[in-house]
Amino acid sequence: ILPFDSEYIAASDDNFIYKLARSGDVEWKRRLSGRTAGGLVLAGNAVIASVVGDGEVYVIDARSGKIRNRIEIGEGVSAGLSAAMNKRAFVVIHPLGLTLYSQDKCAAK
């Protein structure tokens, strides 16, 4: 369970991620292709979830529940996730290494 604004984002073992109001009402729910691997990560207004053994990481809009992006890391792989210090980026940890995804533009050279 993660706090988001004045609500909560929660993952369950039934392959769903929920946005819950403080009253307990479900504001939205999103079905994934499998159970989440480890915890969820927030990066800005996005919820990041890795699926067990599916080789996919989902980037979900925390306000609407819509899938913004799906990152494929390899069939049969479960990725670890970590939030970056600035809370606007996240790291995907997988057998081939680490990959940083950010909402910010790259610095100009």
Disulfide bonds with the S-S distance in Angstrom:
none
